[in-house]
Amino acid sequence: MSERPLDDTFIEPERYELAAGSAYHFELARRDFFKALGGGVLIVFTLRGAHAQQESGGGRRGSGGQVPQEVGAWLHIGEDGTVTVYTGKVEVGQDIRTSLAQAVAEDLRSPLASIRLVMGDTDLTPWDAGTFGSLTTRTMNPQLRKAAAAAREMLTDLAAAQLKVERSSLVVADGKITHPPTKQSLGFGQLTRGRKLMKTISGDFPLTPPEQWKVAGKSAPKANGRAIVTGKHEYASDLRLPGMLIGKVLRPAAFGATLASIETKEAESLSGVTVVRDGDFVGVAAPGEQLAARALAAIRAEWKTAPQPSGKELFDYLKKHQTGTQDSEDRSAQSGNSEPEWSAAHQTLERTYTVAYIAHAPLEPRAAVAEWKDGRLTVWTGTQRPFGVRGELAGAFRIPEDRVRVIVPDTGSGYGGKHTGEVAVEAARMAKAAGKPVRLVWTREEEFTWAYFRPAGVIEIKSGVSRDGLITGWEFHNYNSGSAGLRSVYAISKQRNIFHRTASPLRQGSYRALASTANHFAREVHIDELAASVKADPLEFRLKNLKDERLRAVLEAAAGAFGWGKSKAPAGHGCGIAGGFEKGGYVATCAEVAADRSSGKVKVVRVVTAFECGAIVNPDGLKNQIEGAIIQGIGGALFEAVEFADGKILNPRFSRYRVPRFSDVPALETVLLDRRDLPPAGAGECPIVALAPAVSNAIFDATGIRLRSLPMAPGGLKA
């Protein structure tokens, strides 16, 4: 195989080119793939079971909207013992490259160093809906473990036949199979040398239970960490191809603007410059960055714009522009609803909470390199949905998907913001017109303006509570921000939870934890308000109204580590607590803030987080995910907000859009609850949901000021 290190991201197209169809087909693997791989064991699957049951989120579908029931290759064991694993998932900073390698090493009984992952290449990997929804650990982990277990069983059969012993007498460990009575052993590579062995599996194979894990369940170094920290790793924006041009796009004057007139003669007169015009799309491609910028500046364009709402009227606009009602489109978004009976309440409470649009602000802006060759399009880009982007490209150029290849290098973050393929389509348009490869990297201002945002929202809650502190009624309405995390897990017999779709003034889409951040913020702040109304301790009030044992466990763990209620906070400080759930995980966050009413300054000084997501695969990786989510959550809680007016973003750069800085990072303590009796769940989203309400509740504890809007203090408490 490749002479590059095992942790390398790129697969050279000329060395591993496959004439793949709409998905990676086994017949093509047998005909072409072994030419590249040589002898060895190849494990393939029909796409049934866990992988085929992924949540909808894009990607190609078969008739009736079903995931195609095709055959895909998952694992190859080479003659040298190298184990190559194929997955359509991508690495965007969450370190699944390491945790998936651990999963394979565990059930194959192979050294972790021998595992090499090929990820997010539509010609080489099985079809995949995308990397989103914390699905990788929940669905891909067991799928690859299943492939590894099948390979282990096949290798055991080979060893038993070759050594002429009973297979039950063999021990599989460390990449070899040993017969203890005779001390004979065969490495995986020895068993596969010179053979073209294939096994198609569709049944279940016994997987190693978590209590017997030796590789999984322990911390492991990041698979390509050295390349990342030394700058050796190549992102899409680093890729260079022979004859490659640099692309730039002419952007409209405002959202929804149409091109009224354009003059491109001056730009076209520049040597080496190609001007591309396709409807309202205008771009330039040139041999260098400066020349491309010069050509773009030489274009004279006039745009026709229309009036649009501004940020000042956002929340009224969302309430007034509903596109669905409870009796039609919204019925599917109601969760376990029954009409509350307010007569049982000692007192009722009605409050409104709001959430601003925020940007994903990935470290790596959107980038793509596109090349047309022999009627086929190859695009290298950072996306969470390589197969979805392949479909977008095929649709844009009206070509079959088997003539499009999307390759995703390990990417500099996404947070749900890189599901779409606009930068790939733009680069491909310019490459087609220029007849040469084109690299397009969005500027930071383009990323802030033309990417989609986390939805803004208005949430209205009415609740009732009895004299003894039991919640007797609950009505929850979310306008626009979404239905994720909509239903409360508190023991409320009569509750009504409804999501109302509305017309959004700005382009919006997925963001880490989806609407769970908004819904948990409103719910957990409201729970504190209910506790205050009956003069109850916020933790005790939650526990009294909670039967969900997993949420109880994290609340008690976080409170214990934080020292909840054991001592009074210093003057000017306050403490808050909140709990949450999402994508199979449970979280509780305790926050201490320093809040000065006279100066208006607010700082989160300490955060304790307890998290449980079933059996833990990589403790250090999990801790990194949790603490990264907490730090990111501070931005949305305190100061991140997209400002807009007249179809324009008013703060499209880091100098005006405030994200967390090193000085904002509090003391962090993370408590991991390892539930080895439960299957592993993802951790990319859930940890963020309880941070904002915990901070709001802490600010109230410190100052008596109740903040119900995100961000809570973009200009300090005085603002």
C-alpha positions as a printed Julia matrix, in Angstrom:
719×3 Matrix{Float64}:
   0.0     0.0     0.0
   1.01    3.61    0.43
   4.47    4.37    1.74
   3.03    7.2     3.81
   2.6     6.79    7.58
  -0.39    4.83    8.8
  -2.04    7.94   10.2
  -1.92    9.85    6.9
  -5.18   11.36    5.74
  -4.83   11.51    1.99
  -5.14    8.59   -0.42
  -3.45    9.31   -3.73
  -6.12    9.07   -6.47
  -3.73    7.58   -9.04
  -2.81    4.72   -6.7
  -6.27    3.83   -5.45
  -8.52    4.9    -8.31
 -11.69    2.81   -8.51
 -14.31    3.04  -11.2
 -16.89    3.09   -8.44
 -20.59    3.37   -9.12
 -23.16    5.18   -7.02
 -21.73    3.33   -4.01
 -18.7     1.18   -3.38
 -19.63   -2.18   -4.93
 -18.18   -5.51   -3.97
 -17.75   -6.68   -7.56
 -15.61   -3.62   -8.25
 -13.68   -4.33   -5.07
 -12.96   -7.86   -6.21
 -11.91   -6.74   -9.68
  -9.98   -3.55   -8.93
  -9.36   -3.18   -5.24
  -7.2    -6.26   -4.84
  -4.99   -5.0    -7.66
  -4.04   -2.16   -5.34
  -4.13   -4.02   -2.04
  -2.61   -7.33   -3.05
  -3.48  -10.46   -1.11
  -5.19  -10.47    2.22
  -8.52  -10.73    3.96
 -11.31   -8.39    2.88
 -14.41   -8.18    5.06
 -17.59   -6.89    3.46
 -21.11   -6.2     4.74
 -24.55   -5.84    3.4
 -25.67   -2.46    4.7
 -28.23   -3.82    7.11
 -28.42   -3.33   10.86
 -26.9    -0.47   12.78
 -25.29    1.39    9.9
 -28.39    1.32    7.74
 -30.48    2.72   10.58
 -28.71    6.07   10.8
 -30.85    9.13   11.22
 -31.79   10.9     8.03
 -29.51   13.78    7.29
 -28.79   13.73    3.61
 -26.91   11.51    1.26
 -28.28    9.41   -1.58
 -31.39    7.39   -0.96
 -32.91    4.49   -2.76
 -36.52    4.2    -3.88
 -38.99    5.05   -1.16
 -36.38    7.07    0.74
 -34.6     4.0     2.08
 -30.86    3.62    2.55
 -29.58    1.51   -0.4
 -29.06   -2.11    0.62
 -25.71   -2.37   -1.12
 -22.54   -4.25   -0.29
 -19.63   -2.26    1.06
 -16.1    -3.16    2.05
 -15.11   -2.28    5.6
 -11.82   -3.89    6.5
  -8.73   -5.28    4.78
  -5.84   -7.14    6.42
  -2.67   -6.93    4.37
   0.24   -9.32    4.08
   2.34   -7.13    6.38
  -0.33   -7.25    9.09
  -1.54   -3.72    8.41
  -5.27   -3.41    8.99
  -6.98   -0.88    6.74
 -10.46    0.18    7.8
 -12.89    2.0     5.53
 -15.6     4.34    6.79
 -17.59    7.17    5.26
 -17.35    9.07    8.56
 -14.96   12.01    8.68
 -12.6    13.48   11.24
 -13.42   17.11   12.1
 -11.58   17.37   15.39
 -13.67   14.99   17.49
 -10.92   12.31   17.34
 -13.07    9.49   16.0
 -10.06    8.39   13.97
  -8.59    7.22   17.28
 -11.72    5.81   18.93
 -12.76    3.86   15.83
  -9.26    2.43   15.55
  -9.53    1.35   19.18
 -12.83   -0.38   18.47
 -11.33   -2.36   15.59
  -8.17   -3.22   17.52
 -10.26   -4.49   20.42
 -12.41   -6.96   18.51
  -9.79   -7.96   15.98
  -7.2    -8.5    18.75
  -4.66   -6.44   16.84
  -2.18   -3.79   18.05
  -3.6    -0.29   17.83
  -0.55    0.86   15.87
  -1.42   -1.55   13.05
  -4.82    0.05   12.39
  -5.11    2.57    9.55
  -8.39    4.36    8.77
  -9.42    5.54    5.31
 -12.23    8.02    5.93
 -14.66   10.09    3.88
 -13.63    9.07    0.35
 -16.67    8.36   -1.81
 -14.7     6.06   -4.13
 -13.18    3.94   -1.37
 -15.56    3.88    1.56
 -19.08    2.52    2.0
 -21.96    4.96    1.59
 -22.65    6.99    4.71
 -25.29    9.6     5.55
 -22.73   11.84    7.23
 -20.89   12.69   10.42
 -23.53   14.34   12.55
 -25.94   13.68   15.38
 -23.3    12.01   17.58
 -23.92    8.91   15.45
 -20.37    7.75   14.86
 -19.9     6.07   18.23
 -23.47    4.81   18.35
 -23.58    3.29   14.83
 -20.15    3.12   13.19
 -18.34    1.86   16.27
 -20.47   -1.33   16.51
 -20.41   -1.76   12.73
 -16.61   -1.77   12.59
 -16.41   -3.95   15.68
 -18.64   -6.41   13.88
 -16.32   -6.39   10.86
 -13.3    -6.87   13.12
 -14.95   -9.77   14.94
 -15.79  -11.41   11.61
 -12.2   -11.04   10.46
 -10.95  -12.49   13.74
 -13.18  -15.55   13.33
 -12.06  -16.03    9.74
  -8.41  -15.79   10.7
  -8.97  -18.31   13.49
 -10.42  -20.75   10.98
  -7.4   -20.28    8.72
  -4.98  -20.8    11.59
  -6.75  -23.95   12.78
  -6.55  -25.44    9.29
  -2.92  -24.46    8.78
  -1.75  -25.67   12.2
  -4.06  -28.69   12.09
  -5.44  -28.08   15.57
  -8.84  -27.49   17.13
  -9.84  -23.84   16.75
 -11.03  -23.8    20.37
  -7.41  -24.34   21.46
  -6.2   -21.15   19.75
  -5.64  -17.75   21.36
  -5.94  -14.54   19.34
  -3.99  -11.54   20.66
  -1.6    -8.8    19.52
  -2.1    -9.45   15.82
  -1.3   -13.13   15.91
  -2.9   -16.49   16.65
  -1.13  -18.8    19.06
  -1.51  -22.48   19.93
  -0.32  -22.54   23.58
   0.25  -26.32   23.86
   2.79  -26.31   20.99
   3.75  -22.62   21.27
   3.2   -22.24   17.54
   1.94  -18.86   16.38
   1.0   -17.19   13.11
   0.76  -13.45   12.54
  -2.25  -12.09   10.71
   0.01  -11.23    7.78
   1.38  -14.78    7.63
  -2.11  -16.16    7.46
  -3.19  -13.85    4.64
   0.02  -13.81    2.61
  -0.56  -14.41   -1.07
  -4.26  -15.15   -0.63
  -7.24  -13.31   -1.99
  -9.71  -14.14    0.71
 -13.11  -12.54    0.96
 -15.96  -12.95    3.39
 -19.39  -11.37    3.14
 -21.16  -11.17    6.48
 -24.64  -10.12    7.41
 -25.23  -11.95   10.68
 -24.26  -11.02   14.2
 -20.88  -11.81   15.71
 -20.17  -11.84   19.42
 -18.46   -8.6    20.41
 -16.1    -8.2    23.33
 -18.1    -7.0    26.36
 -16.84   -3.72   27.87
 -15.73   -5.38   31.11
 -13.2    -7.39   29.06
 -11.86   -4.5    26.98
  -8.09   -4.18   26.78
  -7.64   -1.52   24.07
 -11.01    0.21   24.11
 -11.93    1.8    27.42
  -8.44    3.23   27.86
  -6.96    6.53   26.78
  -4.96    6.42   23.56
  -2.87    9.1    21.83
  -4.55   10.95   18.96
  -4.01    8.87   15.81
  -2.44   11.65   13.73
  -1.68   14.05   16.54
   1.98   14.51   15.61
   1.08   15.56   12.07
  -1.49   18.02   13.4
   0.73   19.74   15.97
   3.79   19.88   13.7
   1.88   21.31   10.75
   2.59   18.3     8.55
  -1.08   17.48    8.1
  -2.55   18.87    4.89
  -6.01   20.39    5.01
  -8.01   20.99    1.85
  -6.67   24.54    1.75
  -3.08   23.18    1.71
  -3.51   20.96   -1.33
  -1.49   21.81   -4.46
  -2.1    20.24   -7.87
  -0.06   20.83  -11.06
  -1.32   23.89  -12.94
  -3.76   24.74  -10.16
  -5.48   28.14  -10.18
  -6.79   30.19   -7.29
 -10.49   30.98   -7.31
 -12.5    33.86   -5.87
 -16.24   34.49   -6.01
 -18.13   37.74   -6.5
 -20.64   37.91   -3.68
 -24.02   39.69   -3.84
 -24.54   43.03   -2.1
 -27.08   41.45    0.28
 -28.96   38.23    0.92
 -31.41   37.53   -1.87
 -29.91   40.14   -4.19
 -30.05   39.5    -7.93
 -27.56   40.64  -10.53
 -28.87   43.68  -12.44
 -25.79   44.36  -14.59
 -22.14   43.35  -14.79
 -18.99   44.47  -16.62
 -16.1    41.97  -16.73
 -13.94   43.19  -19.64
 -11.19   44.63  -17.44
 -10.91   41.41  -15.45
 -10.91   39.28  -18.61
  -8.07   41.36  -20.07
  -5.72   40.29  -17.27
  -3.28   37.62  -18.44
  -4.05   34.15  -17.1
  -7.43   35.12  -15.65
 -10.64   33.17  -16.36
 -13.94   34.85  -15.55
 -16.81   32.44  -14.92
 -20.46   33.52  -15.29
 -23.37   31.18  -14.6
 -26.59   33.07  -13.88
 -26.0    35.17  -10.77
 -22.8    33.24  -10.03
 -19.63   35.1   -11.0
 -16.13   33.95  -10.16
 -12.55   34.37  -11.27
  -9.66   31.93  -11.45
  -6.04   33.04  -11.73
  -2.53   31.6   -11.23
  -2.01   33.46   -7.95
  -3.86   34.88   -4.95
  -3.05   38.53   -5.67
  -3.97   38.3    -9.35
  -7.27   36.63   -8.48
  -8.04   39.41   -5.97
  -7.12   42.04   -8.56
  -9.39   40.43  -11.16
 -12.3    40.24   -8.73
 -11.88   43.91   -7.81
 -11.93   44.83  -11.52
 -15.46   43.48  -12.01
 -18.21   46.11  -11.94
 -21.55   44.75  -10.78
 -24.89   46.25   -9.8
 -27.31   44.3    -7.63
 -31.04   44.53   -7.15
 -32.01   44.18   -3.5
 -35.27   43.95   -1.58
 -36.22   45.08    1.96
 -35.44   42.54    4.66
 -35.98   42.3     8.43
 -33.24   43.32   10.83
 -32.01   41.86   14.08
 -33.9    44.45   16.12
 -37.25   42.97   15.07
 -36.12   39.34   15.04
 -38.17   37.81   17.81
 -41.41   39.57   16.88
 -40.79   38.48   13.3
 -40.41   34.82   14.29
 -43.67   34.86   16.26
 -45.57   36.53   13.41
 -44.25   34.38   10.54
 -45.15   30.83   11.45
 -45.16   28.38    8.54
 -46.65   25.44   10.43
 -49.43   24.98   12.94
 -50.14   22.55   15.72
 -52.88   20.83   13.73
 -50.82   20.24   10.59
 -47.06   20.46   10.12
 -46.24   20.83   13.79
 -48.14   17.76   14.96
 -45.07   15.58   14.27
 -43.02   17.86   16.51
 -45.28   17.44   19.53
 -43.69   15.1    22.03
 -45.76   13.09   24.5
 -48.35   15.85   24.7
 -51.38   16.05   26.96
 -53.3    19.14   27.99
 -52.0    20.44   31.36
 -54.53   20.84   34.18
 -53.73   24.2    35.78
 -56.29   23.84   38.55
 -53.96   21.49   40.44
 -51.25   24.16   40.69
 -50.66   26.24   43.8
 -49.2    28.86   41.52
 -48.39   29.2    37.83
 -45.46   30.83   36.11
 -45.24   32.17   32.54
 -41.95   33.28   31.03
 -40.43   33.97   27.59
 -36.85   33.11   26.6
 -35.0    34.08   23.43
 -31.98   32.76   21.57
 -29.96   34.7    18.97
 -28.48   33.38   15.75
 -24.86   32.38   16.22
 -22.15   31.41   13.73
 -20.2    28.16   13.71
 -16.91   30.08   13.4
 -14.8    27.01   12.46
 -11.05   27.45   12.66
 -10.8    26.3     9.02
 -13.17   28.19    6.7
 -14.81   26.3     3.85
 -12.28   25.18    1.26
 -12.23   22.98   -1.82
  -9.93   21.91   -4.63
 -11.7    20.73   -7.78
 -10.26   18.92  -10.79
 -11.93   17.68  -13.97
 -10.1    14.87  -15.7
 -11.3    12.5   -18.42
 -14.9    13.53  -17.87
 -14.71   12.86  -14.14
 -14.8    15.35  -11.28
 -12.69   14.98   -8.13
 -13.11   17.42   -5.24
 -11.1    17.59   -2.04
 -13.09   19.48    0.58
 -13.83   19.69    4.27
 -17.39   18.49    4.77
 -19.35   16.38    7.23
 -21.31   14.74    4.4
 -19.01   13.56    1.58
 -21.7    11.47   -0.09
 -24.23   14.29    0.25
 -21.77   16.7    -1.38
 -21.16   14.15   -4.13
 -24.9    14.25   -4.82
 -24.89   18.06   -4.85
 -22.05   18.11   -7.36
 -23.69   15.51   -9.58
 -26.92   17.51   -9.54
 -25.23   20.83  -10.22
 -23.42   19.52  -13.3
 -26.07   17.01  -14.37
 -23.71   14.07  -14.38
 -24.05   10.61  -12.77
 -22.73   10.27   -9.24
 -20.28    7.6   -10.42
 -18.41   10.38  -12.26
 -17.9    12.38   -9.06
 -15.43   11.65   -6.28
 -15.32   13.58   -2.99
 -12.3    13.2    -0.72
 -12.37   14.68    2.78
  -9.04   15.36    4.52
  -9.21   15.57    8.31
 -10.92   18.94    8.66
 -10.48   21.91   10.97
 -13.83   21.67   12.78
 -17.43   21.82   11.63
 -19.87   21.8    14.61
 -22.69   20.91   12.21
 -21.82   23.81    9.92
 -20.27   21.85    7.06
 -23.12   19.68    5.84
 -23.49   21.48    2.52
 -21.21   21.61   -0.51
 -21.46   25.16   -1.84
 -17.7    25.74   -1.84
 -17.19   22.44   -3.68
 -19.72   23.41   -6.35
 -18.15   26.87   -6.73
 -14.64   25.45   -7.14
 -15.89   22.85   -9.62
 -17.66   25.51  -11.7
 -14.46   27.52  -12.02
 -12.31   24.45  -12.69
 -14.64   23.35  -15.48
 -14.54   26.78  -17.13
 -10.77   27.21  -16.73
  -9.88   23.67  -17.79
  -7.5    23.45  -14.82
  -7.73   22.5   -11.15
  -9.01   25.34   -8.96
  -8.64   25.89   -5.23
 -11.22   28.05   -3.49
 -10.91   29.02    0.17
 -13.59   31.22    1.68
 -12.39   34.28    3.52
 -13.39   34.68    7.15
 -15.93   37.31    6.12
 -17.46   34.92    3.57
 -17.63   32.2     6.22
 -19.46   34.53    8.6
 -21.82   35.8     5.89
 -22.66   33.0     3.47
 -22.58   29.93    5.7
 -25.72   29.04    7.63
 -26.28   29.89   11.3
 -27.61   28.2    14.42
 -31.33   29.08   14.41
 -32.61   31.9    16.54
 -35.72   31.23   18.57
 -38.44   32.31   20.95
 -39.51   29.92   23.69
 -42.6    30.42   25.83
 -43.19   28.33   28.94
 -46.16   28.13   31.26
 -45.84   25.9    34.31
 -47.62   25.05   37.51
 -46.24   23.92   40.86
 -47.87   22.51   43.98
 -47.28   23.76   47.53
 -44.93   20.87   48.22
 -42.75   21.6    45.17
 -44.08   19.16   42.56
 -44.47   20.37   38.98
 -48.14   19.86   38.13
 -48.37   21.3    34.63
 -46.06   22.25   31.77
 -46.63   23.92   28.39
 -43.62   24.61   26.18
 -43.67   26.38   22.79
 -40.53   26.71   20.67
 -40.68   29.07   17.71
 -38.07   28.37   15.0
 -35.03   27.05   16.87
 -36.03   23.38   16.61
 -37.43   20.29   18.29
 -34.27   18.56   19.54
 -34.44   18.14   23.32
 -37.99   19.47   23.26
 -39.6    17.13   25.78
 -38.76   17.39   29.44
 -37.63   14.25   31.26
 -38.94   15.63   34.54
 -41.8    13.61   35.99
 -44.64   15.82   34.83
 -47.75   13.84   34.04
 -49.47   16.62   32.13
 -47.19   18.38   29.69
 -47.45   19.83   26.23
 -44.34   20.51   24.1
 -44.72   22.04   20.65
 -42.27   23.23   18.0
 -43.54   25.92   15.65
 -41.76   26.28   12.31
 -41.34   29.84   11.12
 -39.87   31.78    8.22
 -36.27   32.55    9.16
 -34.78   35.9     8.11
 -31.33   34.29    7.86
 -30.12   31.02    6.41
 -30.03   28.49    9.24
 -29.07   24.87    9.8
 -27.44   22.34   12.09
 -25.29   23.45   15.0
 -23.73   21.39   17.78
 -26.63   19.78   19.73
 -29.18   21.4    17.38
 -32.03   23.03   19.31
 -31.14   21.25   22.54
 -29.06   24.24   23.59
 -32.08   26.55   23.25
 -34.62   24.14   24.74
 -32.42   23.21   27.69
 -31.56   26.85   28.35
 -35.21   27.82   28.6
 -36.28   24.72   30.51
 -33.44   24.65   33.06
 -33.66   28.38   33.79
 -37.42   28.01   34.19
 -36.89   25.07   36.57
 -34.73   27.36   38.72
 -37.45   29.99   38.63
 -40.0    27.42   39.79
 -37.67   26.34   42.6
 -37.3    29.95   43.71
 -41.07   30.41   43.67
 -41.48   27.7    46.34
 -38.23   28.64   48.11
 -36.58   25.28   47.3
 -32.91   24.51   46.67
 -32.42   24.2    42.87
 -30.77   20.77   43.14
 -33.3    19.38   45.6
 -36.17   20.7    43.48
 -34.8    18.93   40.4
 -34.28   15.65   42.19
 -37.76   15.8    43.71
 -39.29   16.11   40.24
 -37.08   13.56   38.53
 -37.42    9.81   38.05
 -34.88    9.42   35.22
 -32.03    7.66   37.02
 -29.35    8.59   34.5
 -30.05   12.31   34.83
 -30.26   11.96   38.62
 -26.85   10.28   38.6
 -25.06   13.06   36.72
 -26.76   15.78   38.78
 -25.64   14.13   42.01
 -22.13   13.51   40.67
 -21.66   17.1    39.5
 -23.08   18.53   42.71
 -20.85   16.28   44.81
 -17.68   17.24   42.96
 -18.65   20.91   42.97
 -19.45   20.92   46.69
 -22.99   22.13   46.1
 -24.53   23.65   49.21
 -21.52   22.99   51.45
 -20.37   26.59   51.65
 -21.56   30.04   50.7
 -20.07   31.58   47.57
 -17.74   34.6    48.05
 -19.22   38.08   47.74
 -20.02   38.88   44.12
 -20.0    35.2    43.18
 -22.91   32.89   42.49
 -23.46   29.21   41.75
 -25.86   27.57   39.34
 -26.75   24.06   38.28
 -28.45   22.56   35.24
 -28.93   19.1    33.75
 -29.6    17.78   30.29
 -29.78   14.94   27.84
 -29.17   14.53   24.12
 -28.22   11.77   21.66
 -28.04    9.08   24.33
 -25.87   11.11   26.71
 -26.66   12.76   30.06
 -24.93   15.82   31.48
 -25.04   18.0    34.57
 -23.13   21.25   34.89
 -22.37   23.33   37.97
 -21.03   26.81   37.3
 -19.56   29.51   39.51
 -19.54   33.04   38.15
 -18.13   36.33   39.32
 -20.64   39.08   38.55
 -20.18   42.72   39.49
 -23.38   44.78   39.26
 -21.53   48.08   39.51
 -19.07   47.42   36.67
 -21.27   44.98   34.76
 -18.46   42.46   34.34
 -19.33   38.77   34.24
 -16.84   35.92   34.23
 -17.32   32.19   34.52
 -14.66   31.17   37.03
 -15.34   27.47   37.58
 -17.28   24.71   35.83
 -17.78   21.15   37.01
 -19.35   18.79   34.49
 -20.55   15.24   35.07
 -21.19   13.25   31.91
 -22.46    9.78   31.13
 -22.72    8.27   27.65
 -22.68    4.54   28.34
 -19.41    2.61   28.15
 -16.45    4.94   27.58
 -14.19    4.07   24.63
 -11.42    6.67   25.1
 -11.5     8.6    28.41
  -9.05   11.33   27.37
 -10.81   11.82   24.05
 -14.15   12.02   25.84
 -12.81   14.55   28.32
 -11.49   16.68   25.43
 -14.91   16.61   23.8
 -16.66   17.65   27.0
 -14.29   20.48   27.89
 -14.24   21.74   24.31
 -18.03   21.88   24.36
 -18.02   23.77   27.67
 -15.6    26.4    26.36
 -17.55   26.78   23.12
 -20.78   27.03   25.11
 -19.45   30.03   27.04
 -19.51   32.03   23.81
 -23.15   31.29   23.04
 -24.09   31.82   26.67
 -22.49   35.21   27.23
 -21.62   37.09   24.07
 -21.95   35.35   20.67
 -24.69   36.77   18.42
 -25.0    37.46   14.7
 -25.93   41.08   14.05
 -27.77   41.84   10.81
 -29.79   44.48    8.98
 -30.94   45.07    5.4
 -29.78   41.63    4.26
 -26.23   42.13    5.51
 -24.21   40.69    8.4
 -22.86   43.56   10.49
 -20.17   41.66   12.43
 -18.59   39.27    9.89
 -15.11   39.03   11.39
 -13.5    37.96   14.65
 -12.71   41.56   15.57
 -16.47   42.16   15.83
 -17.84   38.68   16.53
 -16.77   37.7    20.04
 -15.79   34.08   20.6
 -14.28   32.63   23.8
 -10.64   33.59   24.38
  -8.0    32.04   26.58
  -8.87   34.61   29.24
 -12.46   33.33   29.26
 -11.55   29.74   30.06
 -12.61   28.87   33.63
 -11.21   26.21   35.91
 -12.62   23.0    34.47
 -13.34   19.76   36.27
 -14.87   16.78   34.49
 -16.44   13.74   36.12
 -16.9    10.73   33.83
 -19.52    8.12   34.68
 -18.52    4.9    32.92
 -21.66    2.79   32.41
 -20.24   -0.43   31.04
 -23.68   -1.97   31.21
 -24.8     0.38   28.42
 -23.57    0.64   24.8
 -21.34    3.63   24.03
 -23.09    6.79   22.84
 -21.68    9.88   21.2
 -20.37   12.87   23.12
 -19.99   15.59   20.52
 -23.21   17.38   21.37
 -24.75   16.64   24.74
 -22.07   18.25   26.99
 -22.83   21.76   25.7
 -26.54   21.86   26.57
 -26.38   22.55   30.32
 -23.68   25.23   30.36
 -25.79   28.28   29.45
 -28.61   27.63   31.95
 -26.12   26.85   34.71
 -24.41   30.21   34.05
 -27.74   32.06   33.96
 -28.75   30.5    37.26
 -25.36   31.39   38.77
 -25.71   35.02   37.64
 -29.08   35.17   39.39
 -27.56   33.68   42.52
 -24.82   36.33   42.48
 -26.87   39.4    41.54
 -30.6    38.7    41.71
 -30.77   39.5    37.98
 -32.62   36.85   35.96
 -31.31   36.68   32.36
 -33.58   34.9    29.88
 -31.96   35.73   26.54
 -28.91   34.25   24.81
 -26.41   35.76   24.73
 -26.93   36.95   28.29
 -24.33   39.67   28.67
 -22.77   40.67   25.33
 -22.09   44.12   26.71
 -21.96   43.21   30.38
 -24.74   43.21   32.97
 -25.39   46.95   32.64
 -26.29   46.55   28.98
